Amino acid sequence: MERYAPIEKVCMVRTRAQCLRHTVVFACGLLLLSNSPMRASENQFAFTVRITLSPKAAATLARTSEAIVVSATYSGDPTPTAAKHADEIGQIDLGREEVEVPGKPATVRVTGNKISRAHLPWIKGPILLNVNVYSARHSGPDNILACDFFDGTLAQAVRQPVSLHCSLIAENTPTKHKS
């Protein structure tokens, strides 16, 4: 008994060669479709940060041609079997990504491409996220910005853009914890 129908019986074209061509085209189409969700899931760790600047910070960054760095640190609470892999504060480090942008108000996309996917099975609960913003230190050795920071879950950051405001450290503006 034949387990699979011959390709000529499945295809509605005249020759075996035409049928094979149609099958290859169909298979390639399926591959392209199956890769679309894969690309989307690869980006499940991405989020957006909106940076605003005080007038003094904007003027200083422009005058010195200084850039801004958005730093995202991903982590999670360890499963009982992965506790031995936890860092000094008891969390599993999933990686850090830094994005440098020109020193002006901006909307920054953090891709999440630096996450250690191999460590994901080591965590229980949500992926934790810490986002800091600071000057890139191209115009001098010290950070000149005091910025709000985000400390929460990745799911919170993905839902809506994280809005962080920066001023000059010398302005003594209080920073805010966002979550």
N, C-alpha and C positions, 0 to 999 in steps of 0.2 A: 504494500500500500504506500502510495506517495504521500509524504508528510507535508510538503509544500507544493503549491501549484507551480508549474513551469512559468517562467517570466512572460512567455508569449500569451498565456491564458489570463494573466493579470493585467497586462497592458492592452490598451485599445488601439494600438498602432499596428502597421502591417508587418514590419520586419523586426527581427531580433535586435539589430543594431539600433534602430529607431527607439525600440523599447528600452534598451540599455541607456541610451542618451537621456531619455525622459526620466528614467530611474535615477541617474546621476544628478540631473538638474533638481529633481524632487528632493533627493537626499541632501544636496547642498543647501537648498532652501530650508529644510528642517534644521540643519546645523546652524544656519544663520539665526533662525528663530530661537533655537535653544541657547545660543550665546547671548542674546539680548538680556534675559533674566540674569545670566551669570555676570554680565557687566554691571547690571544694577545692583546685584548683591555685593559685588566687590566694592561698591561705593556706599555701603550701608554705614560706614564709619565717618562719612563726610558731614560737614556742617558749615554754617556761615557765621562770620563775625562782622558786625558793623562797628567801625571805629569812628568816634567823633573826637574832636580836639578843641581845647580852649583856644581863644584867639592868640594868647601869648605862646602856647605850645605850637600852634600852626605857624606863627611868624618865625619862631626860633628854628623849627625844623626846615622851613623854606630857606631861611638865611644861611643855614649851615649845610644844606643839602643832605640832611640826616634822614635815614630810613627808619621804618618801624618793623618790629618783629612780633608776630603772633606765635606763641608757643603753646601747643596742646599736648598734655600728658594724659595718656590713657592707662587705666588700671582697673583692678577688680578685687573683690574679696576672695580668698582662696577656698577651694573645696577642702574638706578634711584631708584628703590624700595628697593634696598639692601644697599643704602648709609649709613643707620644707623648702618650697621655692619662693616663699614670700620674702619681700624686702624688709628693711629695718623698721618700717611702720606697719608691717603685717599685711601688705597688699601684694598682689601679683602685678608686676610691671608689664604692661602690654606695648609700651613704646611711646616715643615722643616725636612730634612733627613740628617743624618751625617753618613759617612762611614769612619771607621778607617782602615788604611793599614800600613804595615811595612814602615819604613823610608827610602825608596829607590824609584827610578823612577818606575812608575807603570801606568797601565791602569785600571781605577776604573769604575765599573758599578754602577750607582745610580739608584735604582729600581723605585722610585716614589711611593712606597707603603705607605708612610706616608701622602700622599695628602688627605685632607678632601674632599672626593667626594660629600658630602652633601652641601658643599659651592660652588660647580661649577656653579649651576644655578644663583648664586649671582654676577657672573662676566660677563662683556661684553668685547668682543675682545679677544686677545690671552692671554694664560697663560704666566705670566712673571716669569723669573727665575734669581736668583742671586746665583753664585757659588763662594765660598771662600775656600782657602786651608790654613792650619796652622798646627803647630806642636801640638801633642797631650798633651804635658805638663806632660809626665810621668817622665821625668828626671829633671824637674825643674818647678817652678810656672809660668814661662812666655813663651809666644810664641817666638820662635827664628827664624821663617821664614817670609820673605817678598815674597809674591807670587802674580802673575798676578791674575786677577779676571774676571769673566764673568758676564755681566749684559745685558740681552736681553730677547728673547722669548724662550719658551720651544721648539717651532718648529725649531728655529735656532740650538739649542743644539742637537736636535734629528737628524738633517740632517747629521751632521758630528761631530766627537769627538771634545770636547772642549780641547784645548791644553793650559796648564798653566805651567809657569816656576817659580821655587822657588829658592831663594838664602837666605843666612843668612841676618838678619836685619843689622848686623854689616858690611856687604859688601856694603851697600848703593846703591844697584842696583835699578834703577827705575822700578816700577811695571807697567804693562800695563792693560788697560781696554779692554777686549775682548767682542765683541758682534757679 
